[in-house]
Amino acid sequence: MDEERLWLVDRTYTDKGLVSLVYATTDGERVLQRQRSMNMLQQGVEVTAATTADPDDLDPVEDEETRQRYAEEASRMADQHDPDDAV
């Protein structure tokens, strides 16, 4: 199966030196969550506007309000950025 494109919709900094990234489909229905260390990011590892993932690795978004927010943000990111843009 083809990989699916997802767009960055949320970035949260934790008190443990991690950055939690949430990428979502443009319909807001499915997400992929990743964590990166602040050290990695400070050493030049970039957070990109989009990523791709196997659909089997995606989690559903259960909450309607969250799904709508993710859909709006993913669509905005897709309209304003190329997938490989550092954001």
C-alpha angles and dihedrals in degrees: 000000000000121000118253125232116235129185130218109261105160139023121186127182115215129206089242095069095263133125115213113208125194119198119188140185115254090254090055091231099118136031143191119208123204134176125211128184118243087233091060091050093047089052091058106270102145130221106223129210091241143015137187128234142172108267089232089064094057125100123219120245106231101183115081094210092051091045091054092047092049092048092052094047095044091050091048091050091048091051096047105035143046111236093251096048113126109238 
